[in-house]
């Protein structure tokens, strides 16, 4: 009796299993587009990377703190000239500083680009000594305003400038352009003449804006992903705008990335200008500064 009941049950299970296998055999294979979404990330990794923009740029705000400033200012009052020499340390420069603005920037497409460097300084009166050219001897006060503005074409060798990079990654960027110098200097002196008389009088002023041809280069190399060394040097003038006409910079320092697109730069810098009109009587000035420069540079 139990065996007779079991036979129909076995027959039913056999038929059910056969129908299920047949239905699975008839089910179509999923199309490539119907595959599970779990495979999408693996497929997306094979997609080509999007090209980067050919444009890039930098902006650097900096301050130059010369530990030593020396120079000579020669002015003419039409009949004779008068020379005043200066020798200032950092404290004396800062105490007489009235205004300073300094900014560098660059923009490039692929490897060709433009750079600008704007440096404006105004100093109040400071004590200096009269030079041998003056008829009188004594002390002098010089009020100085100096603007130096560079504009140049540049071409980059090596990698694009960045705040973060691989050790050994470098760039070398020569440039050529113009340097505009705007200098306004007034000289007054406490003078001692014949008979020991002492008086204070305005001796004269020097004011001139001129253009120099400019050649230079800058380089950087990464020492670690966030630390890089850099250097810069340029020369302008070549005696084309006066009997003496020469200017230049030399700079070497380190930069550290304080963000993915920002660098803190500390460097030593030497900057010099020597200019004379060559007229009779002549006018001109020289200025030589060396000290530390601190800048914050942004990359975009």
C-alpha positions as CSV (number, residue, x, y, z in Angstrom):
1,X,0.0,0.0,0.0
2,X,2.8,2.5,0.9
3,X,4.8,1.4,-2.1
4,X,1.8,2.1,-4.4
5,X,1.4,5.6,-3.1
6,X,5.1,6.3,-3.5
7,X,5.1,5.5,-7.3
8,X,2.9,8.5,-8.3
9,X,5.0,10.9,-6.2
10,X,8.2,9.8,-7.8
11,X,6.7,10.2,-11.3
12,X,5.6,13.8,-10.4
13,X,9.0,14.8,-9.2
14,X,10.7,13.4,-12.3
15,X,8.3,15.4,-14.6
16,X,8.9,18.6,-12.6
17,X,12.6,18.3,-12.7
18,X,12.5,17.7,-16.5
19,X,10.4,20.7,-17.1
20,X,12.7,23.0,-15.0
21,X,15.8,21.8,-16.9
22,X,14.0,22.4,-20.3
23,X,13.0,26.0,-19.3
24,X,16.6,26.8,-18.2
25,X,17.9,25.5,-21.5
26,X,15.4,27.7,-23.4
27,X,16.3,30.9,-21.4
28,X,18.4,33.3,-23.7
29,X,21.9,34.4,-22.7
30,X,22.1,38.0,-21.3
31,X,23.3,40.6,-23.8
32,X,26.5,42.5,-23.1
33,X,24.6,45.6,-22.1
34,X,22.5,43.5,-19.7
35,X,25.4,42.3,-17.6
36,X,25.3,43.0,-13.8
37,X,26.2,46.5,-12.8
38,X,29.0,45.1,-10.5
39,X,31.2,44.7,-13.6
40,X,30.8,48.4,-14.6
41,X,33.7,49.7,-12.4
42,X,36.1,47.2,-14.0
43,X,35.0,48.2,-17.4
44,X,35.3,51.9,-16.6
45,X,38.9,51.5,-15.6
46,X,39.7,50.7,-19.2
47,X,38.4,54.0,-20.5
48,X,41.1,56.4,-21.8
49,X,42.1,59.4,-19.5
50,X,40.7,62.8,-20.3
51,X,43.3,65.1,-21.8
52,X,44.5,68.0,-19.5
53,X,44.1,71.6,-20.4
54,X,46.9,73.1,-22.5
55,X,46.7,76.3,-20.4
56,X,48.5,76.8,-17.0
57,X,49.5,79.8,-14.9
58,X,51.1,81.0,-11.7
59,X,50.8,84.0,-9.4
60,X,53.4,84.8,-6.7
61,X,53.1,87.5,-4.0
62,X,56.5,88.2,-2.5
63,X,58.5,90.5,-0.3
64,X,62.2,91.4,-0.6
65,X,64.0,92.1,2.6
66,X,67.5,93.4,1.8
67,X,69.9,93.0,4.7
68,X,72.3,95.4,2.9
69,X,71.5,98.3,0.5
70,X,74.3,100.4,-1.0
71,X,74.3,102.9,-3.9
72,X,75.1,106.4,-5.2
73,X,72.7,109.1,-6.4
74,X,74.0,111.8,-8.7
75,X,71.8,114.8,-9.5
76,X,72.3,117.9,-11.5
77,X,71.0,121.4,-11.0
78,X,71.9,122.5,-14.5
79,X,75.4,123.9,-13.8
80,X,76.9,121.2,-11.6
81,X,76.2,117.8,-10.1
82,X,76.0,116.6,-6.6
83,X,76.5,113.0,-5.4
84,X,75.1,111.3,-2.3
85,X,76.1,107.8,-1.2
86,X,73.9,105.4,0.8
87,X,74.7,102.4,3.0
88,X,71.7,101.0,4.8
89,X,70.9,97.8,6.8
90,X,67.6,96.1,7.0
91,X,66.3,98.0,10.0
92,X,67.1,101.3,8.4
93,X,65.3,100.3,5.2
94,X,62.2,99.1,7.0
95,X,62.1,102.3,9.1
96,X,62.1,104.5,6.0
97,X,59.8,102.3,3.9
98,X,56.6,104.1,2.8
99,X,55.2,101.6,0.4
100,X,56.1,98.3,-1.4
101,X,54.2,96.1,-3.9
102,X,55.7,93.0,-5.5
103,X,54.0,90.5,-7.8
104,X,55.1,87.8,-10.3
105,X,52.9,85.9,-12.7
106,X,53.0,83.7,-15.7
107,X,50.6,82.1,-18.2
108,X,51.4,79.5,-20.8
109,X,49.7,77.4,-23.5
110,X,51.5,74.1,-24.0
111,X,55.1,75.3,-23.6
112,X,55.0,78.9,-24.8
113,X,54.0,81.7,-22.5
114,X,54.3,85.1,-21.0
115,X,55.7,86.3,-17.6
116,X,55.5,89.5,-15.7
117,X,57.3,90.8,-12.6
118,X,56.1,94.0,-11.0
119,X,58.2,95.6,-8.2
120,X,57.4,99.1,-6.7
121,X,59.2,100.6,-3.7
122,X,59.0,104.0,-2.1
123,X,61.4,105.1,0.6
124,X,61.2,108.2,2.7
125,X,64.2,110.4,3.7
126,X,67.3,108.7,5.0
127,X,70.7,109.9,6.0
128,X,73.6,109.4,3.7
129,X,76.9,111.0,3.0
130,X,77.9,113.3,0.3
131,X,80.3,112.0,-2.4
132,X,83.4,113.5,-3.9
133,X,81.6,115.0,-6.8
134,X,79.9,117.5,-4.6
135,X,81.5,120.9,-4.0
136,X,80.5,120.7,-0.4
137,X,80.8,118.0,2.2
138,X,78.2,117.0,4.8
139,X,75.2,114.7,5.0
140,X,72.2,114.2,2.6
141,X,68.6,113.0,2.6
142,X,67.4,111.1,-0.4
143,X,63.7,110.5,-1.2
144,X,63.5,107.5,-3.6
145,X,60.7,106.0,-5.7
146,X,61.6,103.0,-7.8
147,X,59.5,100.8,-10.1
148,X,60.8,97.9,-12.0
149,X,58.4,96.1,-14.4
150,X,59.4,93.1,-16.5
151,X,57.4,91.6,-19.4
152,X,58.9,88.7,-21.4
153,X,58.1,85.7,-23.6
154,X,59.1,82.4,-22.2
155,X,59.5,78.8,-23.4
156,X,59.4,75.8,-21.0
157,X,61.7,72.7,-21.2
158,X,60.8,69.8,-18.9
159,X,57.6,69.4,-16.9
160,X,54.8,71.9,-16.2
161,X,55.3,74.0,-13.1
162,X,53.4,72.6,-10.1
163,X,53.4,72.7,-6.3
164,X,53.7,68.9,-6.0
165,X,55.8,66.6,-8.1
166,X,58.0,63.5,-8.3
167,X,61.6,63.6,-7.1
168,X,63.8,64.5,-10.1
169,X,61.0,66.3,-12.0
170,X,62.3,69.6,-13.4
171,X,61.6,72.6,-15.6
172,X,63.9,75.0,-17.3
173,X,62.4,78.2,-18.7
174,X,64.5,80.8,-20.6
175,X,62.8,84.1,-21.4
176,X,63.4,87.3,-23.3
177,X,61.6,90.7,-23.2
178,X,61.8,94.2,-21.8
179,X,62.4,95.8,-18.4
180,X,60.8,99.2,-17.7
181,X,62.5,101.2,-14.9
182,X,60.9,104.3,-13.4
183,X,63.1,106.1,-10.9
184,X,62.4,109.3,-9.1
185,X,65.0,110.6,-6.6
186,X,65.3,113.9,-4.7
187,X,68.4,114.9,-2.9
188,X,68.7,117.6,-0.2
189,X,71.9,118.1,1.8
190,X,73.2,119.6,5.0
191,X,76.4,121.1,3.6
192,X,79.5,122.8,5.0
193,X,81.1,125.4,2.8
194,X,83.8,127.9,3.2
195,X,84.2,129.5,6.6
196,X,82.5,126.6,8.3
197,X,79.0,127.8,7.4
198,X,76.3,125.0,7.6
199,X,73.0,125.2,5.7
200,X,70.4,122.9,4.3
201,X,69.3,123.2,0.7
202,X,67.7,121.1,-2.0
203,X,70.5,120.1,-4.4
204,X,68.4,118.6,-7.2
205,X,66.5,115.7,-8.4
206,X,66.7,112.8,-10.8
207,X,63.7,111.5,-12.7
208,X,63.6,109.2,-15.6
209,X,61.7,106.2,-17.1
210,X,63.5,104.0,-19.6
211,X,63.3,100.6,-21.2
212,X,65.9,97.9,-21.2
213,X,66.2,94.7,-23.2
214,X,65.9,91.7,-20.9
215,X,67.4,88.2,-21.0
216,X,66.9,85.6,-18.2
217,X,66.2,82.0,-17.2
218,X,64.6,80.2,-14.3
219,X,64.8,76.5,-13.2
220,X,63.3,74.2,-10.7
221,X,63.8,70.6,-9.6
222,X,61.9,68.5,-7.1
223,X,63.9,67.0,-4.2
224,X,60.8,65.3,-2.7
225,X,57.1,65.3,-3.6
226,X,56.6,68.6,-1.7
227,X,60.1,70.1,-1.6
228,X,61.8,71.7,-4.6
229,X,64.8,73.9,-5.3
230,X,64.7,76.8,-7.7
231,X,67.0,79.4,-9.2
232,X,66.6,82.5,-11.3
233,X,69.0,84.9,-13.0
234,X,68.5,87.8,-15.5
235,X,70.3,90.8,-17.0
236,X,69.0,93.9,-18.7
237,X,70.2,97.1,-20.3
238,X,73.5,96.3,-22.0
239,X,74.3,100.1,-22.1
240,X,71.7,101.0,-24.7
241,X,69.9,103.8,-22.8
242,X,72.8,105.8,-21.3
243,X,76.5,105.9,-20.8
244,X,75.9,103.3,-18.0
245,X,72.8,101.1,-18.2
246,X,72.8,97.7,-16.6
247,X,70.5,95.8,-14.2
248,X,70.3,92.2,-13.0
249,X,69.0,89.7,-10.5
250,X,70.4,86.4,-9.1
251,X,68.2,84.2,-6.9
252,X,68.3,80.7,-5.4
253,X,66.0,79.1,-2.9
254,X,63.6,76.4,-1.7
255,X,59.9,76.0,-2.1
256,X,57.6,73.8,0.0
257,X,54.0,72.8,-0.9
258,X,51.6,73.9,1.8
259,X,48.7,72.7,-0.3
260,X,48.2,70.9,-3.6
261,X,48.4,74.2,-5.5
262,X,50.3,76.5,-3.2
263,X,54.0,76.9,-2.4
264,X,55.9,78.8,0.3
265,X,59.2,80.1,-1.2
266,X,62.2,81.3,0.8
267,X,65.3,82.4,-1.2
268,X,68.4,84.6,-1.2
269,X,68.4,87.3,-3.8
270,X,70.9,89.9,-5.2
271,X,69.6,92.8,-7.3
272,X,71.5,95.6,-8.8
273,X,71.0,98.7,-11.1
274,X,73.6,101.0,-12.4
275,X,72.6,104.0,-14.6
276,X,74.1,107.3,-15.8
277,X,72.8,109.7,-18.4
278,X,76.3,110.6,-19.7
279,X,75.2,114.3,-20.0
280,X,77.4,117.2,-18.9
281,X,76.8,117.6,-16.0
282,X,75.6,114.0,-15.6
283,X,72.9,112.4,-13.5
284,X,72.2,108.9,-12.5
285,X,72.1,106.4,-9.7
286,X,73.2,102.9,-8.6
287,X,71.6,100.6,-6.2
288,X,72.8,97.2,-5.0
289,X,70.6,95.0,-2.7
290,X,71.0,91.5,-1.3
291,X,68.9,89.7,1.2
292,X,66.0,87.3,1.7
293,X,62.9,87.0,-0.3
294,X,59.7,85.3,0.9
295,X,56.9,84.5,-1.4
296,X,53.6,82.7,-1.7
297,X,53.1,81.1,-5.1
298,X,49.8,79.8,-6.5
299,X,49.6,77.3,-9.4
300,X,46.5,77.0,-11.6
